[in-house]
Amino acid sequence: MTTKLLPLKLYGLAATNPPKVAFVLEELSLPYEIVPVSHATVKDPPYLAVNPNGRMPSLSDPNNNDLTIWESGAIIQYLITTYDTDHKLSFSPDSPESWHATQYLFFQVSGQGPYYGNGFYFAKFAQPPNDAAVERFIKEAERVTGVLDGILAKAEADAVGRKWLVGGKCSYADLAFVPYQLIARLVFKDMGFDEGNFPEAKKWVDAMFVRESVKKVLSMTEPWKDMGLYADADVAA
C-alpha cells in the first residue's frame, strides 16, 4: 500500500518566485499547504529561523524528516528528484534532456529572474526614479526573451503544435519562467517591451498561462489575481 503523503509546507506565495514551486506541486498532485509570509515579515526571527536569507520561498517536507530547503531552483530540483519518479515534468537521469532542463532552470534563476526583478523594482518602486536603470533592465528582458524565442523557434512541436524548451513536453524548466514573463507582459509593456517581437515566446507563454496548475496558483493570492493574466493570451483554456 502506498503511504499517504503529509502536506508539504510552502512558505510564502505572494511574490514572484514562490509560484514556480507551487506550479510543480500542483502538476505532481502533491499535497501542500501555504504558510503565509509577507515581505514585511521575511526579516522577522520566526521566518529567519526557516530561511536565514529572509527571502521567499522556502519548503519544509514532513515526509522527509522535516527537511527544509530554500531558493526556488533548489526546491524545484528537490521536488523533481524526490517525487517525479514518472518524469511527468522531468526526464530520465543523465539523459541529454535532463541536463538541458537543468541548464534552463539555471538560466531562469541566474538570468531571467535578476534582470526582470530589478526591472520591476526600478519601474515601480525606486525613488527617485532612475530612467537609465529601467532602460537597462527592460533591454535585458528583451534580450532574454529573444534567447528563448530563438530556442523555441528551433524546437519541434508536440502533437498539438505547441513548442517547449526540452523534450517536446512542458517540463519544470518551462514553468519556472512563467512568473517573470508575466511581469514582462503586464508591467514592462508600459516601458517599451513589445511581446509581439517574440512570437514563439509569446505562444509558449500563452500555452502555460492556461494550464490548470498555473491558473490555480496565480488566482490564489495577490499580486497575481486580478492582473488581467489572460487578456493577451491566444490559447483557449
KAVENJO-V436046 format. One record per backbone hydrogen bond with DSSP energy under -0.5 kcal/mol. NH is the residue of the N-H (numbers start at 1). CO is the residue of the C=O. Records with the same first field share a line. If there is no record, write none. Layout:
NH=CO / CO
This chain:
8=31
9=60
10=8 / 33
11=9 / 58
12=10 / 35
15=13
19=15
20=17
21=17 / 18
22=18
23=19
24=20
25=21
26=22
27=23
28=24
29=26
30=25
33=8
35=10 / 33
36=34
41=38
42=38
44=41
47=44
48=44
49=45
50=47
51=47
54=51
57=11
58=11
59=69
60=9
61=67
62=60
64=61
65=62
66=61
67=61 / 64
69=59
71=57
75=71
76=72
77=73
78=74
79=75
80=76
81=77
82=78
83=79
84=79 / 80
85=83
87=84
95=92
99=95
100=96
101=97
102=98
103=99
104=100
105=101
106=102
107=103
108=104
109=105
110=106
111=107
112=107
113=108
115=111
116=112
117=113
118=114
119=115
120=116
121=117
122=118
123=119
124=120
125=121
126=121
134=130
135=131
136=132
137=133
138=134
139=135
140=136
141=137
142=138
143=139
144=140
145=141
146=142
147=143
148=144
149=145
150=146
151=147
152=148
153=149
154=150 / 151
155=151 / 152
158=162
161=158
169=166
171=169
172=89
174=171
175=171
176=172
177=174
178=175
181=177
182=178
183=179
184=180
185=181
186=182
187=183
188=183
189=184
190=187
191=188
192=189
193=188
195=193
197=194
198=195
202=198
203=199
204=200
205=201
206=202
207=203
208=204
209=205
210=206
211=208
215=211
216=212
217=213
218=214
219=215 / 216
220=217
224=221
225=221
227=224
231=228
233=230
